[in-house]
Amino acid sequence: GDVGVPDAAAKPEALGRLLELAEFDALISALATCGQSLADASARLESVPPKLMQELSSVFPDGDTLATLTSSFEACGARFKRSKVHIETAQRLAGAAQMKGASVKEAIAARDAAWAPKLEADRNAEVLNKRFGKILSMDDRRARLQAKQKANDAFRRSDQEATEALANYLDQSRQVAAEILAEICRSYATVFADSQQLSGDFRRLIQRLLGHAGAPEKDTQASTRRHASRMDTATTAVSSELGGRAMSYAALEKEPVGAAGPLGLDAAASSPRSPA
């Protein structure tokens, strides 16, 4: 039957979640941007520039050092290459979500576009219920009733389609976002998997590179200076103590042997006692 002119309560589900739709669109856009940034970074880091290695070969003639450096860079590059599959999956999921979101917006737009013709058809049919006014022919009356029915059916159909499309899209939003974010996390996990060994290789390489640059020699010289300073301090302390002891012994030798001998013993105590 005729639904009449709907009020605001006739379409709350579609209109009530438009803010949620905008928020989810912003999230998907941010995830897509993150995926693109990771893809760009991976493309730059997955290979070592040949020009760099050519220049390094002249600075570090040590073949072993250069070979270790190359292999370490290549190991990092291989990790970035393996992470691309997850980055591409994240981008594909984000793109699919954006396309679905666009189709939902189209359904909402179609629903909104069907609203005005419905209102016009309802107004044109209202004159049929008036007792006074222009007398319409039977064909005109039939045409207005058919137009009203058609416009109401079109709006009802578009309203239902938009409402269902929006609900289905937003009901899956958390799962979709979680899947995209999981792929981004997998890309990071691939890059840093077993990174402790690779980190150790780089630390050893750093020590070797600094050795070529003369840093260990500076460290050795500084260590030698610190050791010499500690030895001087210890020698001074020992000399001071020995000097103090020597002065004590000299004082003992000069002290006269009298009532108290050099060991501080009372002479009377060491002599025989007089009879009482």
C-alpha positions in Angstrom: 0.0 0.0 0.0 0.9 3.7 0.0 3.6 4.5 2.5 2.8 8.2 2.3 5.4 10.9 3.0 7.9 9.3 5.3 9.2 11.2 8.3 12.7 11.0 9.8 11.9 7.8 11.6 11.3 6.0 8.3 15.0 5.8 7.5 17.0 5.8 10.7 19.2 2.8 10.0 20.8 4.2 6.8 21.1 7.8 8.1 22.0 6.8 11.7 25.2 5.1 10.7 26.6 7.6 8.2 29.0 8.9 10.9 30.3 5.4 11.4 30.7 5.0 7.7 32.9 8.2 7.5 35.0 7.0 10.4 35.6 3.6 8.8 36.4 5.3 5.5 39.1 7.3 7.3 40.6 4.2 8.9 40.7 2.3 5.6 42.3 5.3 3.9 45.0 5.4 6.7 45.7 1.7 6.3 46.0 2.0 2.6 48.4 4.9 3.0 50.5 2.8 5.4 50.6 -0.1 3.0 51.7 2.2 0.2 54.5 3.7 2.4 55.7 0.2 3.3 55.7 -0.8 -0.4 57.7 2.2 -1.3 60.2 1.6 1.5 60.5 -2.1 0.6 61.2 -1.3 -3.0 64.0 1.1 -2.0 65.6 -1.2 0.6 65.3 -4.6 -1.1 68.4 -4.1 -3.2 71.8 -2.6 -2.6 72.7 0.3 -5.0 75.5 -1.0 -7.3 77.1 2.4 -7.3 77.5 2.3 -3.5 79.3 -1.1 -3.6 81.5 0.2 -6.4 82.6 3.2 -4.3 83.0 1.1 -1.1 85.3 -1.3 -3.0 87.8 1.5 -3.4 87.6 2.7 0.2 87.7 -0.8 1.8 90.0 -2.9 -0.3 89.7 -5.7 2.2 87.7 -8.3 0.1 86.4 -10.1 3.2 85.0 -6.9 4.7 83.3 -5.9 1.5 81.9 -9.4 1.0 80.5 -9.4 4.5 79.0 -6.0 4.0 77.4 -7.1 0.7 76.0 -10.3 2.1 74.5 -8.5 5.1 72.8 -5.9 2.9 71.5 -8.7 0.7 70.2 -10.5 3.7 68.2 -7.4 4.7 67.0 -7.0 1.1 65.8 -10.6 1.0 63.7 -9.9 4.1 62.1 -6.9 2.5 61.4 -8.9 -0.6 59.6 -11.6 1.4 57.6 -8.9 3.2 56.2 -7.7 -0.1 53.6 -10.5 -0.3 52.0 -9.3 3.0 52.2 -5.6 2.0 50.5 -6.4 -1.4 47.8 -8.4 0.4 47.2 -5.5 2.8 46.9 -3.1 -0.2 44.6 -5.5 -2.0 42.3 -5.8 1.0 42.3 -2.1 1.6 41.5 -1.5 -2.1 38.6 -4.0 -1.9 37.2 -2.3 1.2 37.4 1.1 -0.5 35.6 -0.2 -3.6 32.9 -1.7 -1.4 32.6 1.5 0.5 32.2 3.4 -2.8 29.3 1.1 -3.8 27.6 1.7 -0.4 27.8 5.4 -1.0 26.3 5.0 -4.5 23.4 3.1 -3.0 22.9 5.9 -0.4 23.0 8.5 -3.2 20.5 6.5 -5.2 18.2 6.3 -2.2 18.5 10.1 -1.7 17.8 10.7 -5.4 14.6 8.6 -5.2 13.3 10.7 -2.3 12.4 13.9 -4.3 10.4 12.1 -7.1 8.5 10.3 -4.4 7.5 13.5 -2.7 6.4 15.0 -6.1 4.3 12.0 -7.0 2.7 12.1 -3.6 1.8 15.8 -4.0 0.4 15.2 -7.5 -1.8 12.4 -6.2 -3.1 14.4 -3.2 -5.5 16.4 -5.5 -7.4 13.2 -6.2 -8.8 13.2 -2.7 -10.0 16.8 -2.8 -13.8 17.3 -3.3 -13.3 20.7 -4.9 -10.8 21.8 -7.5 -9.8 20.8 -11.0 -11.7 17.9 -12.5 -9.3 15.3 -13.8 -10.0 12.7 -16.5 -9.9 9.1 -15.6 -6.7 8.7 -17.6 -5.1 11.5 -15.7 -6.2 10.1 -12.4 -4.9 6.7 -13.3 -1.6 8.1 -14.4 -1.1 10.0 -11.2 -1.9 7.0 -9.0 0.5 4.8 -11.1 3.2 7.4 -10.8 2.7 7.6 -7.1 2.9 3.8 -6.7 6.0 3.6 -8.9 7.8 6.4 -7.0 7.0 5.0 -3.7 8.1 1.5 -4.8 11.4 3.0 -6.1 12.1 4.8 -2.9 11.2 1.8 -0.8 13.5 -0.4 -2.8 16.4 2.0 -2.8 16.0 2.7 0.9 16.1 -1.0 1.7 19.1 -1.6 -0.6 21.1 1.3 0.9 20.2 0.3 4.4 21.3 -3.3 3.9 24.4 -2.4 2.0 25.5 0.0 4.7 24.7 -2.4 7.5 26.6 -5.3 5.9 29.6 -3.1 5.2 29.8 -1.7 8.6 29.1 -5.0 10.4 32.3 -6.4 8.8 34.3 -3.3 9.3 36.2 -4.5 12.4 37.1 -7.8 10.7 38.2 -6.1 7.5 40.4 -3.6 9.4 41.9 -6.4 11.5 42.8 -8.5 8.4 44.5 -5.5 6.8 46.4 -4.6 10.0 47.4 -8.3 10.5 49.0 -8.3 7.0 50.9 -5.1 7.9 52.1 -6.7 11.1 53.2 -9.8 9.2 55.3 -7.7 6.9 57.1 -6.2 9.9 57.5 -9.7 11.4 59.0 -11.0 8.2 61.5 -8.1 8.1 62.6 -8.5 11.7 62.3 -12.3 12.0 65.5 -13.8 13.6 66.9 -10.4 13.6 69.2 -11.1 16.5 71.6 -13.0 14.3 71.6 -10.4 11.6 72.1 -7.7 14.3 75.1 -9.6 15.6 76.5 -9.8 12.1 76.2 -6.1 11.7 77.8 -5.4 15.1 80.8 -7.5 14.2 80.9 -5.7 10.9 80.8 -2.4 12.7 83.8 -3.4 14.8 85.7 -4.4 11.6 84.8 -1.2 9.8 86.0 0.9 12.8 89.1 -1.1 12.9 89.9 -0.1 9.3 89.2 3.5 10.3 91.7 3.4 13.2 89.3 3.6 16.0 90.7 0.6 17.9 94.2 2.3 17.9 92.7 5.3 19.6 91.0 3.1 22.1 94.3 1.3 22.8 96.1 4.6 23.4 93.4 5.9 25.7 93.5 2.6 27.6 97.3 2.8 27.9 97.1 6.3 29.3 94.4 5.3 31.8 96.6 2.3 32.9 99.7 4.6 33.3 97.7 7.0 35.4 96.5 4.2 37.7 100.1 3.0 38.1 101.3 6.5 39.0 98.6 6.8 41.6 99.5 3.4 43.1 103.2 4.2 43.1 102.7 7.5 44.9 100.6 5.8 47.5 103.2 3.0 48.1 106.0 5.6 48.3 104.1 7.6 50.8 103.5 4.6 53.0 107.1 3.4 52.9 108.3 7.0 53.7 106.1 7.1 56.8 107.4 3.8 58.0 111.0 4.9 57.5 110.4 8.0 59.6 108.9 5.8 62.4 111.9 3.5 62.5 114.3 6.4 62.6 112.5 7.9 65.6 112.8 4.6 67.4 116.5 4.4 66.8 117.1 7.9 68.3 115.0 7.3 71.4 117.3 6.7 74.5 117.1 3.5 76.4 116.1 4.3 79.9 113.1 3.7 82.0 111.4 2.4 78.9 113.4 0.6 76.3 113.0 0.7 72.6 110.1 -1.8 72.9 108.4 0.3 75.6 109.1 -2.2 78.4 109.6 -0.9 81.9 113.2 -1.6 83.1 112.0 -2.3 86.6 109.7 -4.9 85.3 112.6 -6.8 83.7 114.9 -6.6 86.7 114.7 -8.8 89.8 112.5 -7.5 92.5 114.0 -6.3 95.8 113.0 -8.4 98.8 110.2 -6.9 100.8 
